[in-house]
Amino acid sequence: MEVEGAYASGKVYAAGEKAANARIVDGKHMDVKARRQLVCPKCGAETSGAKFCPECGEKLAAEAHCTECGAKLADGPKFCADCGTKVA
């Protein structure tokens, strides 16, 4: 009986360790400097950094980037400050 319990406990521990390692690998590919909106301003639901609210579908804030050079754009410019490309 004790052997079966130890075996089951070992399987649970190994599964948890495998899941933790998978999340560590996923985490290495995340851009932690990117700003993400975590709460929907319309309905207040948690968004977990999604582009759209999972509850009401509201488009959430996203940083705008120049299509030509990739520079971050300020709010509402007509032209990119880095390369001069017209913003669509």
Secondary structure, DSSP 8 states (H G I E B T S, - for coil): -HHHHHHHHHHHHHHHHHHHHHHHHHHHTS-TTS----B-TTT--B-TT-SB-TTT--B-----B-TTT--B--SS-SB-TTT--B--
